[in-house]
Every structure is written in C-alpha cells, then in structure tokens.
Amino acid sequence: MAKRGGFPGGMPGNMNNLMKQAQRMQKQMEEQAKALEEKEYTAQTGGGAVSITMNGKKEVSALTLNPEVVDPDDIEMLQDLIIAAVNEVVRQVEEEAGAVMGKMTGGMGGFPF
C-alpha cells in the first residue's frame, strides 16, 4: 500500500505546510519591497547647499539648490555637489533595501541542494 503525502523515498516534512510558509514569505517580501519603493530618502551636500530627494525606486522627486551655490564662474563646484548628493541618496536607498531584504531572507543562503 502506498504512503500518502510526503516525498517518495521518505523525505520528512509536510509539503503543504512548506508551500504555505513560502507563500506567506513571498507576500511579506512583496509588501516590504512596496514599502521601500514608496519611502523617500534625502541627502544634502555642501552644508545644505544641494539637497536631493529620491524614492525607493531611485526616482528623483526633488532637487533644491541654495541660490548662493549657483556661481556662473564655478559650475564645476555645483556639478560636483549635485553628483555627491545623488550618489549619497542612492547609497541610502540601496543600504536600506539590502538591510530589509537581508532580514527577510536571513539564513536562506545555504540551501543544501
């Protein structure tokens, strides 16, 4: 008489429960990803001379320049400040996304197969 449930060869565990747990985890990950996409991050450079706001999808939603930093004779400085602010806000987005997803997938990196 054949056994009911499980895997051939006697693999332990209830596949149905495992699938339900995987579906719950997938839903949690999707919710976390959506929350990250909607969150806003801001970085400033030059003591607040340049401010950039970006969402978790890495879309810039605001750029603020202090009028004092706009010097037609020194455009390179303004460009450098903008680049530095963009790089910093992107780093913030990636750092938080990595931390949140790392918590969600913690301990799953070492599958034995």
C-alpha positions in Angstrom: 0.0 0.0 0.0 1.4 3.4 -1.0 2.1 6.1 1.6 0.0 9.3 1.5 1.7 12.7 1.3 5.4 13.4 1.7 8.0 12.7 -0.9 9.0 9.3 -2.4 11.9 8.0 -0.6 10.7 9.1 2.8 11.7 12.8 2.7 10.3 14.2 6.0 8.0 17.2 6.3 4.7 18.3 5.1 4.9 19.8 1.6 1.6 21.6 2.0 2.8 23.5 5.1 6.1 24.3 3.4 4.3 25.8 0.4 2.0 27.9 2.7 5.0 29.2 4.5 6.8 30.1 1.2 3.6 31.9 0.0 3.5 33.9 3.3 7.1 34.8 3.0 6.7 35.8 -0.6 3.8 38.1 0.3 5.8 39.7 3.1 8.7 40.3 0.7 6.4 41.9 -1.8 4.9 44.2 1.0 8.4 45.2 2.1 9.5 45.9 -1.4 6.4 48.1 -2.0 7.1 50.0 1.3 10.7 50.6 0.3 9.6 51.9 -3.2 7.3 54.4 -1.6 9.7 55.6 1.1 11.6 58.9 0.4 15.3 59.5 1.1 17.1 62.8 1.2 20.8 63.7 1.0 22.4 67.1 1.3 25.9 68.3 0.3 27.8 71.5 0.8 26.3 72.1 4.2 22.8 72.0 2.7 23.7 73.9 -0.5 22.3 71.0 -2.6 19.5 68.7 -1.4 18.2 65.7 -3.4 15.1 63.6 -2.5 14.6 60.2 -4.1 12.1 57.4 -3.6 13.0 53.7 -3.2 12.6 53.2 -7.0 15.6 55.5 -7.4 13.4 58.3 -9.0 14.5 61.8 -8.0 11.4 63.7 -6.8 13.1 66.9 -5.6 16.3 68.9 -6.2 16.9 72.0 -4.1 19.8 74.4 -4.7 20.7 77.2 -2.4 21.0 80.3 -4.6 24.4 81.1 -3.1 25.9 77.9 -4.6 24.9 78.9 -8.1 28.0 80.7 -9.3 28.2 81.0 -13.1 32.0 81.2 -12.8 32.2 77.9 -10.8 29.8 75.5 -12.5 32.1 72.6 -11.7 31.6 73.0 -8.0 27.8 72.9 -8.4 28.1 69.8 -10.6 30.3 68.1 -8.0 27.8 68.9 -5.2 24.9 67.5 -7.2 26.8 64.3 -8.1 27.8 63.8 -4.5 24.2 64.3 -3.3 22.8 61.9 -5.9 25.5 59.3 -5.0 24.7 59.6 -1.3 20.9 59.3 -1.7 21.3 56.2 -3.9 23.6 54.7 -1.3 20.9 55.3 1.4 18.3 53.6 -0.8 20.5 50.6 -1.5 21.6 50.2 2.1 18.1 50.2 3.5 16.8 47.8 0.7 19.7 45.4 1.4 19.1 45.5 5.2 15.3 44.9 4.9 15.7 42.1 2.3 18.6 40.6 4.3 16.3 40.3 7.3 13.6 38.7 5.2 15.9 36.1 3.6 18.3 35.6 6.6 19.5 32.1 6.9 18.3 31.1 3.4 21.6 31.4 1.7 22.8 27.9 2.5 20.4 25.6 0.8 21.9 22.1 0.7 21.0 21.5 -2.9 
